């Protein structure tokens, strides 16, 4: 099962870098720089370095249509030699893109190949992502396996500490695709050797689960049970008859109370009035029941004031000021001309429309895994990735935005039948690193996010008012790059954000592909 999950995660990662490569290959600025490559190679290398940084790749290669290496960010001076991985290009020629594992400088990389379009293919863009310790630890979080990438000569990445890696193999390597016992130092592991398809050389992934750690809880439980059994036998032999006379009735009451509490009846109380330890236990049991009632009341109230996810975060980590840096997709929505429309409505009608609107929008946000951070007048701010993060938060945000506009169209149709005015909406979405946590004062705080990524999302929502854009949803290039699915978009150009020198590329979100 762990091997299947591992293979699925590897395939998903390769598909993701292929999608990112396809998006980067259509980058207009880089296409212009590359078109002048023969005239100004330094400019193209600079643009290529920028493209590598945006893709967070470790290396980027460019090959000609004749499979000749044109650029290599590892060795800028090298060009005009045969491309080292022609089979990947041959696959991409028939499938529009390809991916695979390759060996570069005795390191293992996952590399993707996609045509550089202008608009016809003019070269092959090949970003590579190194398989190292960090990648192995990332995969471990999903599989709970010890993972090592290696071949006959090198270790590329491992979840083991450095001093344990040389002890992986004392003899020959285990057979491929068979579960075998393998001892690493003084610890036994169930091991599975999975070959990785590479164009040059060979590489494998060694998947391992500690047999000693898996069995440790059962062995400890066995010893605990044995000790308890012996202790119970000794106590029963010495005090059984004396305890039975004074304990049976209050113990039965406590057992009945425990069953009632387990069934969710927190109002149940035991009537033990004895002035001894059992009496104290009965009083403590009743106090516990009262505390459970208060806890449920607080949990229920907290769940109505904030989202269930934020409530769970506060209950788990405690209510304290502070935050942490994480990548979050922020969605801002704002009704258009609602202030002017509200002047023709009574306060009750205005409140009814807003409550109806926010109920529909909040349900859509929560349906797609988001959290409503706050309502400000007729505006809504939602988070995707805080407090709980998912690998496809950007997709969830964009799907939610599309469904929100459809839902508003339905609401407008209902309101028109009642003689109420039509209301428009603008939505801005951005993905970036922000500070997420509890903000405010010691006595009153709010779970939210702050940072440039939030400001940009708000700015994009405001840009939907621009008539020439003709769109209700604007997303940043960072959000599209983080998405795992394909969407229909229209490029709107670049916009300068206050406090940043580099402009931000923005797109109108039209729908799903």
Secondary structure, 3 states (H helix, E strand, C coil): CHHHHHHHHHHHHHHHHHHHHHHHCCCHHHHHHHHCCCCCHHHHHHHHHHHHHHHCCCEEEEECCCCEEEEECCCCCCCCEECCCHHHHHHHHHHCEEEEEEEECCEEEEEEEEEEECCCEEEEEEEEEECCHHHHHHHHHHHCCEEEEECCCCEEEECCCHHHHCCCCCCCCCCECCEEEEEECCEEEEEEEEEECECCCCEEEEEEEEHHHHHHHHHHHHHHHHHHHHHHHHHHHHHHHHHHHHHHHHHHHHHHHHHHHHCCCCCCCCCCCCCCHHHHHHHHHHHHHHHHHHHHHHHHHHHHHCCHHHHHHHHHHCCCCEEEEEEEEEEEEEEECHHHHHCCCCHHHHHHHHHHHHHHHHHHHHHCCCEEEEEECCEEEEEECCCCCCCCHHHHHHHHHHHHHHHHHHHHHHHHHCCCCCCEEEEEEEEEEEEEEEEECCCCEEEEEECHHHHHHHHHHHHCCCHHHCCCEEEEHHHHHHCCCCEEEEEEEEECCCCCCCCEEEEEEEEEC
